[in-house]
Amino acid sequence: MIITVQDSGFTRIPYTGNPRADATGGRGLLLVNDLATRWGFHRDPTGMVIWFELT
């Protein structure tokens, strides 16, 4: 199963960050990286598209 998420306001290259323990965000790709078989991204005319595959 491949899932895609589109963000029209995101323009930077996505990365798995290292959020502080009390941070309220920044864990999305960490979760995707841990749970997905593979993931990636591409840009389209409306913004950034991140995709991931679950087996």
WODA-V345830 format. One record per residue. N is the residue number from 1. RES is the residue in three letters. PSI is psi in whole degrees, -180 to 180 (none if undefined). D_FIRST is the distance of its C-alpha to the first C-alpha in Angstrom with 2 decimals. Layout:
N|RES|PSI|D_FIRST + N|RES|PSI|D_FIRST
//
This chain:
1|MET|128|0.00 + 2|ILE|130|3.81 + 3|ILE|139|6.57 + 4|THR|146|10.12 + 5|VAL|130|13.43 + 6|GLN|138|16.71 + 7|ASP|108|20.11 + 8|SER|-17|23.13 + 9|GLY|1|25.53 + 10|PHE|125|24.04 + 11|THR|-15|25.61 + 12|ARG|160|25.70 + 13|ILE|126|23.48 + 14|PRO|147|21.06 + 15|TYR|156|21.89 + 16|THR|106|21.51 + 17|GLY|-169|24.88 + 18|ASN|74|27.17 + 19|PRO|151|28.07 + 20|ARG|159|31.18 + 21|ALA|-31|31.00 + 22|ASP|7|32.39 + 23|ALA|147|30.18 + 24|THR|3|28.39 + 25|GLY|-178|25.56 + 26|GLY|15|24.01 + 27|ARG|-2|21.52 + 28|GLY|-54|18.23 + 29|LEU|-25|17.29 + 30|LEU|-43|18.87 + 31|LEU|-45|16.45 + 32|VAL|-45|13.41 + 33|ASN|-37|15.16 + 34|ASP|-32|15.80 + 35|LEU|-27|12.49 + 36|ALA|152|9.98 + 37|THR|-41|9.97 + 38|ARG|160|10.93 + 39|TRP|162|11.64 + 40|GLY|-171|14.08 + 41|PHE|162|15.89 + 42|HIS|160|18.02 + 43|ARG|146|20.74 + 44|ASP|180|21.27 + 45|PRO|-20|24.43 + 46|THR|-2|23.51 + 47|GLY|-148|22.49 + 48|MET|138|19.84 + 49|VAL|122|16.09 + 50|ILE|134|14.03 + 51|TRP|153|10.39 + 52|PHE|155|8.37 + 53|GLU|131|5.60 + 54|LEU|139|5.37 + 55|THR|none|6.40
//
